[in-house]
Structures are given as structure tokens and as C-alpha cells.
Amino acid sequence: MHETVQLVTGGTTPSLTVADQASLYTRLLQRYPAIARNYRYRGYCYLQLGKWNDAASDFAQAAEMHSDSMAHYLMSHAVLS
């Protein structure tokens, strides 16, 4: 998959593939594991990559850490897709 996304970091907008963005969120989670939205964002990347089980796992983790209707919606989308 060669699709790219724009990620805003420090005033710049580097173009990253979805796989690269998922890797970035993995590194962020290694350093800051208590930030639920990073699980949600990585889960969304996994959805785009067709990694349904990984997406569902990340959405479940995000929902467990922070009751968030968007995380629940995306988790159900990953499971049903």
C-alpha cells in the first residue's frame, strides 16, 4: 500500500505511509504507554492496512484506558469488517 497520510509534528507536515505512521505510534506507545489516543490512532492505521486483529486489540486497549465512544465504534468496525 503506497497511500500516504499527513502528520503534523512541530509545525511541519511530513508525508508518511500508513505503515510508517503505525510504526511511529508504536514508538510513541513504547515511550508513553498511558496515552489511550495513540492506541486508537495506531488502531486506525491497522484498519487501513487490513490488520483487523491488531486494530481490534488497539481499540480495545484504548477503550479500556479511556471510555470513548469513538474507540468503541472503531473497535466494532474492525471486528465486523
Secondary structure, 3 states (H helix, E strand, C coil): CCCEEECCECCECCEEEHHHHHHHHHHHHHHCCCCHHHHHHHHHHHHHHCCHHHHHHHHHHHHHHCCCHHHHHHHHHHHHC
